[in-house]
Amino acid sequence: MNQPKRYLITSALPYANGQKHIGHLAGAYIPADIYVRYLRAQGRDVVFVCGSDEHGTAIPIQAMKEGTTPQAIIDKYHAIMKENFEDLAISFDIYDRTSSPIHHETTQEFFTYLNDRGELETAETEQYFDEQAQTFLADRYIKGTCPNCGFPGAFGDQCEKCGTALSPDELINPVSTLSGQPPVKRATKHWYLPLNRHEDWLRQWITVEHKDDWKANVLGQCKSWIDNGLQPRAVTRDLDWGVKVPLPDAEGKVLYVWFDAPIGYISATKQWALNNGKSWEPYWKDKETKLVHFIGKDNIVFHCIIFPTMLRLHDFIVPENVPANEFMNLEGDKMSTSRGWKLDMQDYIDDFIKKENGGPQLADALRYYLTAILPETKDSEFTWKGFQDAVNSELVAIFGNFVNRTFVLMHKLCGGKVPPFHNDIASEADKGLVSEIGIAAAKVEDLIEAYKFRDALFEVVDLARKGNRYMQEQEPWIKAKQVGEDGKPNAEAQALIDNCLHVCLQLCANLAVLINPFLPNTARKMCHMMKVVDRMLEWKNAGSMKLLSTGYSLRAPELLFRKIEDAEVAYQMEKLTKALEASKAAQEQAAEAQPATEATAPKSEIANPKPEIPEIQYDDFAKLDLRIGTITEAVKVPKADKLLQLQVDLGAETRTIVSGIAQHFTPESLVGKQVIVVANLAPRKMRGIESQGMILSAEQPDGSLILVGPHNLTQPGSGVK
């Protein structure tokens, strides 16, 4: 494939309703930044865009929580996130916001273009309406009693106590959170994007054209959505916060945030072009542009199915790749803002980067560890001990140690200057390390181009490891003891010292080039020590043995990294524990304060109340990994009347699950159904078949079973909370 003329790289727009944690950083921002910095080093035409997603119900809800206005909320968190990204060396060409006039204009134009060409449909549905507040209610503005656990403060989309996904119609005695009054149903008209019209194109484009270059987890999730049949998706909603629908008969309606937000990539590109005196159109309309979206797996359907459909209908280019990452957990548990189990970017910046003995090296330390554990193909886990080990045992003891030893010995044994290389006495070890430098440069390039950033980083550090081994074998400090009558190393010994340190210094220069996409602050510090301009970091220099001129004076060594102390790890673990305890206390206090008369119902109104069982703590529930799965195959297990063998699509993988439901369901009736799967249940053999999970079902009063699944079509692999 020919090299593209230009690149447009996007990272998912973060929601401006609160601080973002390191899971977000690892999912969509560090991988994108690595790729962009590599492309820039290659001298390619690249624009890296992002910005705050500032619409949707989460914004006014957060405003109510903080006792302020939606505008104040987005202004607050936009500024925080922008600064956080800068502190962590994420190098956007523009970090824009969807509240800007240019974004509203662009989004309205996009809607009008599709609507005028008949690409949208309209339909009338009944939705909850607050007569006192005179407004339709989004799901989160409706509370009532959970039909599953009886909790009186469940929201219209989810019960915060038992975690069950809900719809407003399922709540018992629903009330509006705005007025406290029961809502009524009213008819309302909305516009829809008929995705079902585009199934054939999507199937060809995704599962045929990109079957070899997209990640398996992305392909699997997309295929599942398409195979289950795509449905029209609402483009508008009744809300007073967002981009207004530009039609005279759409009073009180805004464009749905899922439609509005990805258009933010386009409006941000327009703003960047205005800022730099360029045209935005080639980046979105020229087929020689390579568009790549960096996202987390929860955004796959939007960036691989919905937004590409919108782009194609508007005659824009569609993405070449969407290298979505899985989720990152923290200390054995899923990160959760509501439970306080998280590490916000701001907290890390305050505790490490902006503290004494902090600085940019600690930004690179976090970038290093997150890259080393990127959830590229499956969920990964951040632990403070793992962070400490990665920094101390790899960055400090391998990479930093090699650079420091090289500079110390160069100053001690070569007068602080780059020594010459004597070809006539070049050893096999010298030639071997020179060859390894070239091989590593080629490997790193290939891996970055394939979005395999973990492996690419490993190759860079492994090259430093080989440098340490080479230096240890050559022992220039021992050769320095072979002195002549003048007390200095004799000519033969000095020549061997020269060769060793010349190769090591050229390796240091190469390490700066190769580490730059990953740890840009470290690369710049190395350039300072070598007294070279940042231009040396251009990728064409990777593998060269002529980056530092013989006789050139270099600065004294500076430590590239510092160790992470045990006390720092202990402090962070204590913070986590205290945050979790504070969150539990707040939830208990809120439950106790819940008025007994608000949206309550007698137990008799709750269908199939559960028998009394021992009470558990939230942490017990949190140990369960519940995921949405789609049954793709079902067959009876031979000689087992009660067992069915199921193939269940979990997005990134398909599992075999044996379930005792054969007396309640025929195999053919199950294919295509979505269920809730306990995904972290230990495997168990049943009739010689290893069952890799369990599906959930509910027993009815008559003894029959119903499968427990989502109320609306949901992407397989989605977590259930």
C-alpha positions in Angstrom: 0.0 0.0 0.0 1.3 3.4 -0.9 2.1 5.8 1.9 -0.9 8.2 2.5 -0.5 11.8 1.5 -1.7 13.0 5.0 -3.0 11.6 8.3 -5.8 12.7 10.5 -5.6 11.1 14.0 -8.4 11.4 16.5 -8.8 10.5 20.2 -12.2 10.0 21.7 -13.7 13.2 23.0 -13.7 13.0 26.8 -17.0 13.9 28.6 -16.7 17.3 30.4 -18.6 16.2 33.4 -15.8 15.2 35.7 -12.1 14.3 36.0 -10.7 11.5 33.9 -8.7 8.6 35.2 -5.7 6.7 33.9 -7.9 4.1 32.3 -9.1 6.8 29.9 -5.5 7.9 29.3 -4.4 4.3 28.4 -7.4 3.6 26.2 -7.4 6.5 23.8 -4.8 9.2 24.4 -1.3 7.7 25.0 -1.6 5.2 22.1 -2.7 8.0 19.8 0.1 10.2 21.0 2.7 7.5 20.4 1.5 7.0 16.9 1.3 10.7 16.1 4.8 11.5 17.5 6.1 8.6 15.4 4.4 10.0 12.3 5.8 13.5 13.0 9.3 12.0 13.4 8.8 10.4 10.0 8.1 13.9 8.5 4.6 13.0 7.5 1.7 15.5 7.3 -0.4 14.7 10.4 -3.1 16.5 12.4 -4.0 15.2 15.8 -7.4 16.4 17.0 -9.5 16.0 20.1 -11.7 18.1 22.4 -14.2 18.1 25.2 -17.6 16.5 24.7 -19.8 19.0 26.3 -23.4 18.0 25.6 -25.8 15.3 26.8 -27.7 14.7 30.0 -24.6 14.0 32.1 -23.6 17.7 32.0 -26.8 19.2 33.5 -27.0 16.3 36.0 -23.4 17.1 37.2 -24.4 20.8 37.4 -27.3 19.9 39.7 -24.9 17.8 41.9 -22.5 20.7 42.2 -25.2 23.4 42.5 -24.1 25.3 39.4 -24.9 25.7 35.7 -24.1 23.4 32.8 -21.9 26.1 31.3 -19.9 26.4 34.5 -19.4 22.6 34.5 -18.1 22.4 31.0 -15.8 25.5 31.5 -14.4 23.9 34.7 -13.7 20.4 33.4 -12.6 21.5 29.9 -9.8 23.6 31.4 -8.8 20.7 33.8 -8.7 18.1 31.1 -6.8 20.3 28.7 -4.1 21.1 31.3 -4.0 17.4 32.4 -3.2 16.3 28.8 -0.5 19.0 28.5 1.1 17.9 31.8 1.2 14.3 30.6 2.7 15.3 27.2 -0.3 14.5 25.0 0.5 16.5 21.9 -2.8 17.4 20.3 -2.6 19.9 17.4 -5.8 21.2 18.8 -7.9 20.4 21.9 -11.3 22.0 21.0 -14.7 21.8 22.6 -18.2 21.0 21.3 -19.8 24.1 22.8 -18.0 26.3 20.3 -20.0 28.1 17.6 -18.1 26.4 14.8 -19.1 23.0 16.2 -22.8 23.9 16.5 -22.7 25.2 12.9 -20.9 22.1 11.6 -23.2 19.7 13.4 -26.4 21.5 12.3 -25.1 21.6 8.7 -24.4 17.8 8.9 -27.9 17.1 10.1 -29.5 19.4 7.5 -27.4 17.7 4.7 -28.6 14.2 5.6 -32.2 15.3 6.3 -32.6 17.2 3.0 -31.4 14.1 1.1 -33.9 11.8 2.7 -31.2 9.9 4.7 -33.1 10.4 8.0 -36.5 9.1 9.0 -39.1 10.5 11.4 -41.2 8.6 13.9 -43.6 9.5 16.8 -43.2 7.7 20.1 -44.5 8.1 23.6 -42.0 9.3 26.3 -42.3 10.5 29.9 -43.2 14.2 30.3 -43.1 16.3 33.5 -46.2 18.5 33.4 -45.0 20.8 36.2 -41.5 21.4 34.6 -43.0 21.3 31.1 -40.3 19.1 29.7 -39.7 15.6 28.4 -37.5 13.6 30.7 -34.3 11.8 29.8 -33.8 8.4 31.6 -31.6 9.9 34.3 -34.3 12.4 35.2 -36.7 9.7 36.3 -36.5 7.8 39.6 -38.5 5.0 41.1 -38.5 1.7 42.8 -36.3 -1.0 41.2 -38.3 -4.0 40.1 -35.4 -6.2 40.8 -34.2 -5.3 44.3 -36.9 -2.9 45.6 -34.4 0.0 46.0 -36.6 3.2 46.0 -34.0 5.5 44.3 -33.3 3.7 41.1 -32.8 5.8 37.9 -34.6 5.3 34.6 -31.5 3.7 33.1 -30.0 1.8 36.0 -30.4 0.8 39.6 -27.4 2.2 41.5 -27.9 -0.4 44.3 -28.2 -3.7 42.4 -26.7 -2.5 39.1 -29.6 -3.8 37.0 -29.9 -2.0 33.6 -33.4 -0.6 33.4 -35.8 1.4 31.2 -38.1 4.1 32.7 -41.1 1.9 31.9 -39.9 -0.8 34.3 -39.7 1.5 37.3 -42.4 1.1 40.0 -44.0 4.4 40.8 -41.7 6.6 38.7 -41.3 10.3 39.5 -39.5 13.2 37.9 -36.3 14.3 39.6 -37.1 17.8 38.5 -40.4 18.3 40.2 -40.9 15.1 42.3 -44.2 14.5 40.5 -45.2 11.4 38.6 -44.6 11.9 34.9 -47.1 11.3 32.2 -46.7 9.8 28.7 -46.8 12.2 25.7 -46.3 11.7 22.1 -43.1 13.2 20.6 -41.6 13.2 17.2 -37.9 12.4 16.5 -35.5 11.9 13.6 -33.7 8.6 13.1 -30.7 7.4 11.2 -31.8 4.1 9.5 -28.7 2.0 10.0 -30.6 -1.0 8.6 -30.3 0.5 5.1 -26.5 0.3 5.3 -26.0 -3.3 6.6 -24.7 -4.6 3.3 -22.1 -1.9 2.9 -21.0 -2.1 6.5 -20.6 -5.9 6.3 -18.5 -5.6 3.1 -16.4 -2.7 4.4 -15.7 -4.1 7.9 -15.7 -7.9 7.6 -14.2 -8.2 4.1 -12.1 -5.1 3.4 -10.7 -4.8 6.9 -10.7 -8.5 8.1 -6.9 -8.6 8.0 -5.8 -5.2 9.4 -8.4 -4.5 12.2 -8.1 -5.9 15.7 -10.0 -9.1 16.4 -11.9 -7.5 19.3 -13.1 -4.7 17.0 -14.1 -7.0 14.2 -15.9 -9.4 16.6 -18.0 -6.6 18.1 -18.8 -5.1 14.8 -19.8 -8.4 13.2 -22.0 -9.2 16.2 -23.9 -5.9 15.8 -24.4 -6.4 12.1 -25.4 -10.0 12.4 -28.0 -9.2 15.0 -29.6 -6.7 12.6 -29.1 -3.0 12.7 -32.1 -0.7 13.7 -32.9 3.0 13.1 -31.2 5.1 15.8 -32.6 8.3 17.2 -30.7 11.4 16.1 -32.6 13.8 18.2 -33.9 14.0 21.8 -36.0 16.2 24.0 -33.6 18.2 26.0 -32.6 21.8 26.5 -28.8 21.3 26.6 -27.0 20.6 23.3 -27.0 21.5 19.6 -30.5 22.7 18.6 -32.2 20.8 15.8 -32.2 23.3 12.9 -35.8 22.9 11.9 -38.9 25.0 12.6 -41.0 22.0 13.9 -38.3 20.9 16.3 -38.8 23.3 19.2 -37.2 21.9 22.5 -35.2 19.3 20.7 -31.4 18.9 20.4 -29.2 16.5 18.4 -28.4 13.4 20.3 -24.9 13.5 21.8 -23.8 10.3 20.0 -24.6 12.2 16.7 -23.1 15.5 17.8 -19.9 14.3 19.5 -18.0 12.6 16.7 -18.7 15.6 14.4 -16.5 17.3 17.0 -13.5 15.8 15.1 -14.6 17.7 12.0 -15.3 21.0 13.7 -11.9 20.7 15.6 -10.2 20.2 12.3 -11.9 23.3 10.9 -10.8 25.3 13.9 -7.2 24.0 13.5 -7.2 25.0 9.9 -8.5 28.5 10.7 -5.8 28.9 13.3 -3.1 27.8 10.9 -4.2 29.4 7.6 -4.9 26.0 6.0 -7.8 24.1 4.4 -9.6 21.5 6.5 -11.3 19.8 3.6 -8.4 17.6 2.3 -8.2 16.0 5.8 -11.9 14.8 5.5 -12.6 14.5 1.8 -9.4 13.5 0.1 -9.1 9.7 -0.2 -5.3 10.0 0.1 -5.9 10.9 3.8 -5.6 8.2 6.3 -8.1 8.6 9.1 -7.5 6.7 12.4 -9.7 6.8 15.5 -8.2 5.8 18.9 -10.9 4.8 21.3 -11.8 2.5 24.2 -13.9 -0.6 23.4 -17.1 1.0 24.7 -17.0 3.4 21.7 -16.5 0.7 19.0 -20.1 0.7 17.6 -20.1 4.5 17.3 -16.8 4.8 15.5 -17.0 1.6 13.4 -20.7 1.5 12.4 -22.6 4.7 13.1 -20.1 7.5 12.4 -18.7 5.8 9.3 -22.2 5.6 7.9 -22.7 9.3 8.6 -19.4 10.1 6.9 -20.1 8.1 3.9 -23.6 9.7 3.4 -21.9 13.1 3.5 -19.2 12.0 1.0 -16.4 12.2 3.6 -13.6 9.6 4.0 -14.2 6.7 6.4 -11.6 5.5 8.9 -8.7 3.3 7.8 -8.4 1.8 11.2 -10.0 2.0 14.7 -7.4 0.3 17.0 -9.7 0.2 20.1 -8.3 -0.9 23.4 -10.0 -2.9 26.1 -10.3 -1.6 29.7 -7.7 -1.1 32.4 -8.5 -2.2 36.0 -7.0 -0.9 39.2 -5.6 -3.2 41.9 -7.8 -6.1 41.1 -11.0 -4.2 40.5 -12.7 -2.2 37.9 -12.2 1.5 38.1 -15.3 3.3 39.3 -15.7 7.0 39.9 -18.8 6.5 42.0 -17.0 4.1 44.3 -13.8 6.2 44.5 -11.8 3.3 43.1 -9.8 5.1 40.5 -6.6 7.1 39.8 -7.4 10.4 38.2 -4.9 12.1 36.0 -5.1 15.1 38.2 -4.2 13.1 41.3 -1.2 11.5 39.7 -0.1 15.0 38.4 -0.5 16.5 41.9 1.2 13.6 43.8 4.1 13.0 41.4 4.7 15.5 38.6 4.1 18.8 40.5 5.6 17.7 43.8 9.2 18.3 44.8 11.4 15.7 43.1 8.8 15.4 40.4 8.7 17.0 37.0 8.5 15.7 33.4 10.4 12.5 34.2 7.4 11.4 36.4 5.1 12.1 33.5 7.2 9.8 31.4 7.2 7.2 34.2 3.4 7.0 34.0 3.5 6.9 30.2 6.0 4.1 30.3 4.0 1.9 32.7 0.7 2.5 31.0 2.2 1.7 27.6 3.8 -1.5 29.0 0.4 -2.7 30.2 -1.8 -1.3 27.5 -5.0 -3.3 27.2 -4.5 -3.8 23.5 -6.2 -7.2 23.2 -7.6 -7.9 26.7 -8.3 -6.0 29.9 -5.1 -5.2 31.8 -4.4 -4.1 35.4 -2.6 -1.1 37.0 -1.1 -1.9 40.4 1.1 0.5 42.4 3.6 -2.3 43.0 3.7 -3.0 39.2 4.2 0.7 38.6 7.1 0.8 41.1 8.7 -2.3 39.6 8.4 -1.1 36.1 10.0 2.2 36.9 12.7 0.9 39.2 13.6 -2.3 37.5 13.3 -1.2 33.9 13.4 2.5 33.4 16.0 3.1 36.2 17.9 -0.1 36.2 18.1 -0.8 32.5 17.4 2.2 30.3 18.6 5.0 32.6 21.5 2.9 34.0 22.9 2.3 30.5 22.8 5.9 29.5 24.3 7.1 32.8 27.1 4.5 32.8 28.0 5.5 29.2 28.2 9.2 30.0 30.1 8.7 33.2 32.7 6.4 31.6 33.0 8.7 28.5 33.8 11.7 30.8 36.2 9.6 32.9 38.0 7.6 30.2 37.6 9.8 27.0 37.9 13.3 28.3 34.2 14.1 28.0 34.3 13.8 24.2 33.0 11.2 21.7 35.9 8.9 21.1 36.9 7.7 17.6 36.0 4.2 16.3 38.9 2.1 15.2 37.6 -0.1 12.4 40.8 -2.1 12.1 40.3 -3.6 15.6 36.5 -3.8 15.6 35.4 -6.9 17.4 32.5 -9.3 16.7 30.8 -7.9 19.8 31.1 -4.3 18.4 29.7 -5.4 15.1 27.0 -7.4 16.8 25.6 -4.5 18.8 25.7 -2.2 15.7 23.6 -4.8 13.9 21.2 -5.0 16.8 20.6 -1.3 16.6 19.5 -1.5 13.0 17.4 -4.5 13.6 15.6 -2.9 16.6 14.9 0.3 14.6 13.2 -1.7 11.9 11.2 -3.8 14.4 10.0 -0.7 16.3 8.9 0.9 13.1 6.9 -2.1 12.0 5.3 -2.6 15.4 4.2 1.1 15.6 2.8 1.0 12.1 0.8 -2.1 13.3 -0.4 -0.3 16.4 1.5 -2.8 18.6 2.8 -0.2 21.0 3.5 -2.6 23.9 5.8 -4.7 21.8 7.4 -1.7 20.2 8.3 -0.3 23.7 9.7 -3.6 24.7 12.1 -3.6 21.7 13.4 -0.2 22.7 14.1 -1.2 26.3 15.5 -4.5 25.2 18.0 -2.7 23.1 19.2 -0.8 26.2 19.4 -4.2 27.9 21.7 -5.4 25.1 23.8 -2.3 25.5 24.2 -3.0 29.2 25.2 -6.6 28.5 27.7 -5.4 25.8 29.3 -2.9 28.2 29.5 -5.4 30.9 31.3 -7.9 28.6 33.7 -5.3 27.3 34.7 -3.9 30.7 36.2 -0.6 29.6 36.9 0.2 33.3 39.1 -2.9 33.5 41.0 -2.1 30.3 41.6 1.4 31.8 43.9 -0.3 34.3 46.2 -1.4 31.5 48.4 1.6 31.8 51.8 2.7 30.3 54.7 4.5 31.9 52.6 7.8 31.9 50.0 6.2 34.1 47.4 6.3 31.3 45.8 3.4 29.5 48.2 2.0 26.8 47.4 2.6 23.2 45.9 -0.8 22.6 43.7 -0.6 25.7 42.6 3.0 24.9 41.6 1.9 21.4 39.4 -0.8 22.8 37.9 1.6 25.3 37.2 4.1 22.4 35.4 1.5 20.4 33.2 0.4 23.3 32.2 3.9 24.3 31.8 5.1 20.7 29.3 2.3 20.1 27.6 2.9 23.4 27.2 6.6 22.7 25.8 6.0 19.3 23.4 3.6 20.9 22.4 6.3 23.4 21.6 8.6 20.5 19.5 5.9 18.8 17.7 5.2 22.1 16.7 8.9 22.2 15.2 8.6 18.6 13.4 5.3 19.4 12.1 6.3 22.8 10.8 9.7 21.6 7.3 8.6 20.6 6.8 6.9 24.0 8.8 9.2 26.4 9.2 12.6 24.8 10.5 14.3 27.9 13.2 11.7 28.3 14.2 12.0 24.6 14.6 15.8 24.9 16.6 15.5 28.1 19.0 13.1 26.3 19.3 15.6 23.4 20.3 18.2 26.0 23.0 15.9 27.5 24.3 15.2 23.9 24.2 18.9 23.0 22.2 18.2 19.9 19.0 19.8 18.6 15.7 18.0 18.7 16.0 17.5 14.9 18.2 14.5 15.7 15.0 12.8 16.8 13.8 12.5 13.2 13.0 8.9 12.4 15.4 8.7 9.4 18.2 8.8 12.0 17.1 5.5 13.7 19.8 2.9 13.1 22.5 5.4 12.1 25.9 5.1 13.7 26.9 8.7 12.8 24.6 10.6 15.1 27.4 11.9 17.3 30.6 13.2 15.7 34.0 12.1 16.9 35.6 14.7 19.2 32.3 16.3 20.1 32.0 17.4 23.7 29.0 16.2 25.6 27.5 17.5 28.8 27.8 15.8 32.2 25.3 13.0 32.8 22.0 13.7 34.5 19.8 11.0 35.9 16.9 10.4 33.5 14.6 8.8 36.1 14.3 8.4 39.8 13.1 5.4 41.8 9.6 5.2 43.2 9.9 4.7 47.0 8.0 2.2 49.1 6.5 5.1 51.1 4.9 6.5 47.9 3.3 3.2 47.1 2.0 2.8 50.6 0.5 6.3 50.5 -1.3 5.7 47.3 -2.8 2.4 48.5 -3.9 4.2 51.7 -5.6 6.9 49.6 -7.4 4.2 47.6 -8.7 2.5 50.7 -9.9 5.8 52.2 -11.6 6.9 49.0 -13.5 3.5 48.9 -14.5 3.8 52.5 -15.7 7.4 52.0 -17.7 6.4 49.0 -19.4 3.5 50.9 -20.3 5.9 53.8 -21.8 8.4 51.4 -23.9 5.8 49.6 -25.2 4.4 53.0 -26.0 8.0 54.1 -27.8 8.7 50.9 -29.8 5.5 51.2 -30.8 6.3 54.8 -31.8 9.8 53.8 -34.1 8.5 51.1 -37.7 9.5 52.0 -39.8 6.4 52.7 -42.6 7.9 50.6 -40.6 8.7 47.5 -41.3 6.2 44.7 -41.8 3.3 47.0 -43.9 0.2 46.6 -45.0 -2.5 49.0 -43.0 -5.8 48.6 -46.1 -7.4 47.2 -45.9 -5.2 44.1 -42.4 -6.4 43.3 -42.6 -9.5 41.1 -40.9 -12.6 42.4 -39.2 -11.2 45.5 -36.0 -13.1 46.3 -35.9 -15.4 49.3 -34.0 -14.2 52.3 -30.3 -14.9 51.8 -27.3 -13.7 53.7 -26.4 -10.0 53.1 -23.3 -9.3 51.1 -21.0 -6.2 50.8 -20.7 -4.3 47.6 -17.1 -5.6 47.2 -18.5 -9.1 47.0 -20.7 -8.1 44.1 -17.9 -6.2 42.5 -15.9 -9.4 42.2 -18.3 -10.6 39.5 -17.4 -9.9 35.9 -20.8 -9.7 34.3 -20.9 -9.2 30.5 -23.4 -9.1 27.7 -23.1 -12.1 25.4 -24.9 -13.1 22.2 -25.7 -16.8 21.7 -24.4 -17.8 18.2 -24.8 -21.6 18.4 -26.8 -24.0 20.6 -26.8 -27.8 20.6 -27.9 -30.5 23.0 -25.2 -32.3 25.0 -25.4 -36.0 24.2 -26.7 -38.2 26.9 -27.6 -35.2 29.1 -31.3 -34.3 29.1 -30.8 -31.0 30.9 -27.7 -29.6 29.3 -27.2 -27.4 26.2 -23.8 -26.5 24.8 -23.8 -22.8 23.8 -21.3 -20.7 21.8 -21.5 -17.2 23.3 -20.0 -14.1 21.5 -18.5 -11.8 24.1 -17.2 -9.3 21.6 -13.4 -9.9 21.8 -13.9 -13.7 22.1 -16.4 -16.5 21.8 -16.8 -18.9 24.7 -18.3 -22.4 25.2 -20.8 -22.4 28.0 -22.7 -25.5 29.2 -26.1 -24.6 30.7 -28.8 -26.7 32.4 -31.7 -25.2 30.5 -32.4 -27.8 27.9 -35.8 -28.6 29.4 -36.9 -25.0 29.1 -35.6 -23.9 25.7 -35.0 -25.5 22.3 -31.5 -24.9 20.8 -32.9 -23.1 17.7 -34.9 -20.6 19.9 -31.7 -19.4 21.7 -29.6 -18.5 18.7 -29.3 -14.7 18.4 -30.6 -14.0 22.0 -28.5 -11.8 24.3 -27.8 -12.9 27.8 -25.8 -11.9 30.9 -22.7 -14.0 31.4 -20.7 -14.5 34.5 -17.4 -14.2 32.7 -14.9 -14.7 35.5 -16.3 -18.0 36.8 -13.7 -20.7 37.0 -13.9 -23.2 34.1 -15.7 -26.4 34.9 -15.9 -29.6 32.9 -19.4 -31.0 32.4 -19.8 -34.2 30.4 -16.3 -33.8 29.1 -16.9 -30.2 27.9 -15.2 -27.3 29.5 -17.7 -24.6 30.4 -16.2 -21.2 30.4 -18.8 -19.2 32.3 -22.4 -19.1 33.3 -25.5 -17.4 31.8 -28.1 -15.9 34.2 -31.8 -16.9 34.2 -34.8 -16.2 36.4 -37.2 -18.8 37.8 -40.9 -18.0 37.4 -43.6 -19.0 40.0 -44.6 -21.9 37.7 -41.1 -23.3 37.6 -40.3 -22.1 34.1 -37.2 -20.1 33.3 -36.6 -16.9 31.5 -33.1 -15.7 30.3 -31.8 -12.5 31.8 -30.5 -10.1 29.2 -30.4 -6.5 28.1 -33.7 -4.7 27.2 -32.2 -3.2 24.1 -29.6 -4.6 21.7 -26.2 -4.1 23.3 -22.8 -4.7 22.0 -21.4 -8.1 23.1 -18.7 -7.8 25.8 -20.3 -4.8 27.4 -19.9 -4.8 31.2 -23.0 -5.1 33.5 -22.8 -3.0 36.6 
